[in-house]
Amino acid sequence: MSDTPASPAPLSDDDLRETLDLLATAVASISDRVDDQTRALDRVNKTATEARSAAFAAQKQTDPEHYGEIVGTTIDGRIGDTLTRVGQMASDLLRASNHTQECSQEG
């Protein structure tokens, strides 16, 4: 007996064509499955990215410092002018009071 394995019997051209056709069909089927899995993974990745983005947005909305800035900006925008006018009125009243006091001391 020899140490070399016996080589398979040669295939006919028809057998080779059939084998190649079967291999081509198998490769095409595997390729289709890989494409389907790639599309599914792309959808999962997109969903994960959107979820991550939503989580960061929610985190920012619940951040007390950020919320305080929003409240402060809103208050400044809505009552800032009124507070300025009240401050000016207080200054005018103090000036008028001082003027009245000066006038009453002169007389």
Secondary structure, DSSP 4 states (H G I P E B T S, - for coil): --SSPPPPPPPPHHHHHHHHHHHHHHHHHHHHHHHHHHHHHHHHHHHHHHHHHHHHHHHHHT-HHHHHHHHHHHHHHHHHHHHHHHHHHHHHHHHHHHHHHHHHHH-
